[in-house]
């Protein structure tokens, strides 16, 4: 969602979803999320449908009715009404409708986890799974290959995570397999970690250290970063002995690299001149 009109359309649909699911259980929210994400899959597979549902020459009410007629009897009334409200909005490009639908599905998965009291668990599970994937080149290639059948990759993820992670975590990893927002698999996982943290009103700080931090060190670092960014910070710590010492911290586009490895590399470059 890159344009102001698509953000406005998304906001209206999101508000409608929040109002319509105010008393829904975690399980009911999860069901709605699955329906919305299934429609996102349909939009991904059918560019002509995306164009029809974002055609500026067609009134918004007509686009909304087209969605409802397509989904009638296939999804819940809540899902049909929310996606109808989304289609009634304006989008600069057809792909923005896909992005908005996918994001709406993800936010509903997170709302389900939040209502179940499992949001922080989902955040940690997504991050840990991303670490496992990044640390296993064969697994990363297998899961990241867009040429491999999606069904096979989903089945592999389910085998790895079912019974070991929250259902919302598994569902979000499946979203990452499809390339959330057009990203690669690992980048999709990272973005989903950040959205999960944002649901808890927190920034994510990716911290790389040569050896594990103590609890006191983590608390102090989180407090310092919270003071800088004006909100709570969720630390995601990766231990990498190759940096030798010091620490690297990334928050959004901000990078603080105080590793000994960086200093050594800088010194080498200076001597090479």
Secondary structure, 3 states (H helix, E strand, C coil): CCCHHHHHHHHHHHHHHHHHCCCCCHHHHHHHHHHHHHHHHHHHHCHHHHHHHCCCCCCHHHHHHHHHHHHCCCCCHHHHHHHHHHHHCCCCCHHHHHHHHHHHHHHHHHHHHHHCCCHHHHHHHHHHHHHHHHCCHHHHHHHHCCCCCHHHHHHHHHHHHECCECHHHHHHHHHHHCCHHHCCHHHHHHHHHHHHHHHCCEEEEEEEECCCCCHHHHHHHHHHHHHHHCCEEEEEEEECHHHCCCEEEEECCEEEECCHHHHHHHHHHHHHC
